[in-house]
Structure formats: C-alpha cells, structure tokens
Amino acid sequence: MTAPAALARARAPMRLRDAPMILMYHGIADVAQDPNQLCVSPRRFAEQLTWLERSGLRGVSVGTLVDAAAAGQAAGMVGITFDDGYTSVLDTALPELDRRGFGATAFIISDLLGRTNEWDAGPVWPLLDAAGVAELAAAGIEIGSHSATHRHLAALSAGRQAAEVTSSRERLEDLLSAPVRGFAYPYGSMDAAARYCVGAAGYQYACAVQTPLAQLGPLALPRIYVGQRDSAARMTVKRRLHKGYVAVKGRNG
C-alpha cells in the first residue's frame, strides 16, 4: 500500500456504534499521593481484570483490537492501554495480564526512557528504561509511541508536531527492531494538524481521550479513563454507558 493510500485508510471515518471500548491506565501501584489520579492499586487492578473475565470480555492490545474490528471479529474484546511507560506496568501490571492471558498496549515517551514523569508537578515516579521497554515487548505487550517529550501537540507548530511524532517512532523502532503501529496523544491533546502528522508518520492508529464525533476514526480512537475508584460495579456502568459517554464527550470536545 502506498503512503497516500495508507494515510487515507487511517483517516477513514468511524460510526459511533463501531467505536471500540478502550481502557486508559497509567501506573499500577500503591502510592501515598496521587493528585492527578493516575495510579490504580495492584489490588484494584486485579479486581478490574477479574471483572473483564467474569463479563466474558478479553483484554487485548489496541493493535489486536483494530485488526479484529477490521475483520469483523472484535466482539468481546476490550483494549487495555498504559500511558507514559511507568515501571509499574512491567513490575505489577504484566503479571496480572499474563495470569489471564490478556494483552495490552504501552505507550512510551521515547526521549524520557529511564527518567521520571518530569512533566508533572506532583509525585515523582520512575519510567521504564530501554531494557524495560524491550522486556515488555518480549513479553507480548504492544509498544506504541506517546511522543518524544510528552508535549501538548495541539499547542505546537506543525514542524514541532512532526518532530515529536516522527522521532519517537523511529527511536522506538530502532530499540525494538520491530514496527511501531500506534500512537497516543499526550494529555489527549490533538488537532487536525496533529492527526495529519500521525498519519503521515506511518502510524496505523492513534488513541485520544475524548474525540469530536466528526473525527472518530483510526487516528482518533476515544478511550475511557480507569482509576482507583472504579470497582467492578462502576466498570459495569462504564461498559453499559460506553457509547453514550463517547457521544457526550464528543459533542463537548
């Protein structure tokens, strides 16, 4: 497939009823302070994965979900994603996923490997280094890009957007010796130029947070935040209201 054809396919519109359910996590750890509500305790995470199992659902990577949806075979699949690349994804989340035969996608910030969440004003948490990212990939976790430096892409010039998107993919592909298919917009920040850059850089899909309904598609997949308060009962409600949630957020976005 030529580059223009691939870009056109990636921009194909999506109907609301076809929007897949994708869960958005960050860290899986017991922490003393979490002002941005980014961490889920190991106990709660295990409860949430057990809820998926008991609901007849299977957690998969976004790449697997996108491919299955294209083949009309995504029934019962839920995407699981982890933004930023915290060490707790390898240390804590991976064993729980493996125990159930689940997959997931970890979106990595390419220029901050082995450093910390220095873009946040809150608690300092460690990020995976290159060896940790490679270990995740070897364990079957899909690796995607979360940009080079975790900037708000919608606030950047087109040139800087392209640099953040392209250099990240190149560095991760060099590290893994494998294609990097997916991207996640830092902070969920995207505009038409950012989506264009992501498609032009060769990504096959990109995850947002809330997505304008007119922009639903492979380069703007909406996700549902999952946090510490999300018990099995709350997860059931989120599942039932998923399409309505996407629609409301899309109209307000």
C-alpha positions in Angstrom: 0.0 0.0 0.0 1.4 3.4 -0.9 1.9 6.1 1.7 -1.0 8.3 0.5 -3.3 5.2 0.4 -2.3 4.2 3.9 -2.9 7.7 5.2 -6.3 7.8 3.5 -7.2 4.5 5.1 -6.1 5.6 8.5 -8.3 8.7 8.2 -11.4 6.7 7.4 -14.4 7.9 9.4 -15.9 5.7 12.1 -19.5 5.3 13.2 -20.2 5.8 16.8 -21.7 2.3 17.1 -18.4 0.9 15.9 -16.2 2.8 18.4 -14.4 0.1 20.4 -14.1 0.1 24.2 -10.5 1.0 25.1 -9.4 1.4 28.8 -6.8 4.0 29.7 -4.5 3.3 32.6 -1.2 5.0 33.7 0.5 3.5 36.7 -0.4 0.3 38.7 1.0 0.9 42.2 0.1 1.8 45.8 1.2 5.4 46.2 1.0 7.9 49.1 0.0 10.8 46.9 -1.8 10.9 43.6 -3.2 14.4 42.9 -3.8 13.6 39.2 -5.5 10.2 40.0 -3.2 8.4 37.6 -2.5 5.2 39.7 -4.6 2.2 40.4 -3.6 -0.1 43.2 -2.5 -3.6 42.4 -5.5 -5.0 44.3 -8.0 -2.8 42.4 -6.3 -3.6 39.0 -6.7 -7.3 39.7 -10.3 -6.7 40.6 -10.9 -4.8 37.3 -9.3 -7.6 35.2 -11.3 -10.2 37.1 -14.4 -8.2 36.2 -13.4 -8.3 32.5 -13.1 -12.1 32.7 -16.4 -12.6 34.5 -18.1 -10.3 32.0 -17.0 -12.6 29.1 -14.5 -9.9 27.9 -10.9 -10.3 26.9 -8.3 -7.6 27.3 -6.2 -7.1 24.2 -3.7 -4.6 22.7 -5.1 -1.8 20.6 -3.3 -3.3 17.5 -5.1 -6.6 18.0 -8.4 -4.8 18.6 -8.1 -2.6 15.4 -7.2 -5.7 13.3 -10.1 -7.7 14.7 -12.5 -4.9 14.2 -11.4 -4.6 10.5 -12.2 -8.3 10.1 -15.5 -8.0 12.0 -14.2 -10.2 14.8 -13.8 -7.8 17.7 -16.8 -8.9 19.7 -15.9 -9.5 23.4 -12.6 -7.6 23.1 -11.6 -4.6 25.1 -8.4 -2.6 24.5 -6.1 -2.1 27.5 -3.6 0.8 27.4 -1.0 2.2 29.7 0.3 5.8 29.0 3.7 7.1 29.9 5.6 3.8 30.5 5.9 3.6 34.2 8.0 0.8 35.7 4.9 -0.5 37.5 3.5 -1.6 34.2 6.3 -4.2 33.9 6.6 -5.0 37.6 2.9 -5.1 38.6 0.5 -5.0 35.6 2.3 -7.5 33.4 2.0 -10.5 35.8 -1.8 -9.8 36.3 -2.3 -9.6 32.5 -0.2 -12.8 31.9 -2.2 -14.6 34.6 -5.4 -14.1 32.5 -3.8 -14.4 29.0 -4.6 -10.7 28.3 -2.7 -8.4 26.1 -2.2 -4.6 26.3 -0.5 -1.6 24.7 2.1 0.5 26.5 2.6 4.0 25.0 6.2 5.1 25.6 7.8 8.6 25.7 10.9 7.9 23.6 13.2 10.7 24.9 12.5 10.0 28.6 13.5 6.4 28.8 14.9 5.6 32.3 13.9 9.0 33.7 10.8 10.2 35.5 7.4 12.0 34.9 9.2 15.3 34.9 6.3 17.0 33.1 4.1 16.6 36.2 4.2 18.9 39.2 3.2 16.1 41.6 4.9 13.0 42.9 7.9 11.6 41.0 7.5 8.2 39.5 10.1 6.2 37.5 9.8 5.4 33.8 10.9 2.3 32.1 14.4 2.4 30.6 15.2 0.9 27.2 15.8 -2.6 28.7 12.4 -2.5 30.5 10.6 -1.4 27.3 12.3 -4.3 25.4 11.3 -6.7 28.2 7.7 -5.6 27.9 7.7 -6.1 24.2 9.3 -9.5 24.5 6.5 -10.5 26.9 3.9 -9.7 24.2 2.9 -6.2 25.2 2.4 -4.0 22.2 4.7 -0.9 22.3 3.3 2.4 20.9 4.6 5.9 20.9 3.5 8.6 23.4 5.6 11.3 21.6 9.2 12.2 22.2 8.8 14.5 25.2 5.2 14.5 26.3 4.1 17.9 24.9 0.6 19.2 24.2 0.7 18.6 20.4 -2.3 20.9 19.7 -0.3 23.8 21.0 2.8 23.2 18.8 3.8 24.3 15.4 3.4 21.8 12.6 7.1 21.3 12.4 7.4 20.6 16.1 4.4 18.3 16.0 6.1 16.3 13.2 9.3 16.1 15.2 7.6 14.8 18.3 5.7 12.2 16.4 8.3 11.0 13.9 11.4 10.9 16.0 9.6 8.9 18.7 8.5 6.2 16.3 12.0 6.0 14.8 13.7 5.7 18.1 11.3 3.0 19.4 11.5 1.0 16.2 15.3 1.1 16.5 15.1 -0.1 20.0 12.7 -2.9 19.3 13.7 -3.8 15.7 10.0 -4.0 15.0 7.3 -1.7 13.6 5.5 0.7 16.0 2.0 0.9 14.8 0.2 3.0 17.4 0.4 6.5 19.0 -1.3 8.1 21.9 -1.7 11.9 22.1 -0.2 13.2 25.3 -2.9 14.8 27.5 -5.3 13.7 24.8 -4.2 17.0 23.0 -4.8 16.8 19.3 -5.9 18.9 16.4 -6.2 18.4 12.6 -2.5 19.1 12.1 -1.5 16.6 14.8 -3.7 13.9 13.3 -2.2 14.6 9.9 1.3 14.3 11.3 0.5 11.0 13.0 -0.9 9.5 9.8 1.9 10.9 7.6 4.5 9.4 10.0 3.1 6.0 9.3 1.1 5.1 12.4 -1.9 2.9 11.7 -3.9 4.1 14.7 -3.8 6.7 17.4 -5.6 6.8 20.8 -7.0 10.1 22.1 -9.1 10.6 25.3 -12.3 12.4 24.2 -12.8 12.7 20.4 -15.1 15.1 18.5 -17.7 12.8 16.9 -16.9 14.1 13.4 -13.3 13.0 13.9 -13.9 9.4 15.2 -11.6 7.1 13.3 -8.4 5.1 13.5 -6.4 8.3 14.1 -8.7 9.5 16.9 -9.8 6.5 18.9 -11.6 7.5 22.2 -10.7 5.9 25.5 -12.3 5.6 28.9 -10.3 6.6 31.9 -9.9 3.9 34.6 -9.0 4.9 38.1 -8.7 3.7 41.7 -12.5 4.4 42.4 -13.5 2.0 39.6 -14.9 -1.0 41.3 -16.5 -3.9 39.4 -19.9 -2.2 39.8 -18.6 1.1 38.3 -16.9 -0.8 35.5 -20.2 -2.4 34.7 -21.8 1.0 34.4 -19.0 2.3 32.3 -19.4 -0.6 29.9 -23.2 0.0 29.6 -22.8 3.7 29.1 -19.7 3.5 26.8 -21.3 4.7 23.5 -23.2 7.4 25.3 -20.1 8.6 27.1 -18.2 8.8 23.8 -21.1 10.7 22.3 -21.4 13.2 25.1 -17.6 13.8 25.3 -17.5 14.1 21.5 -20.2 16.8 21.4 -18.4 18.7 24.2 -14.9 18.2 22.7 
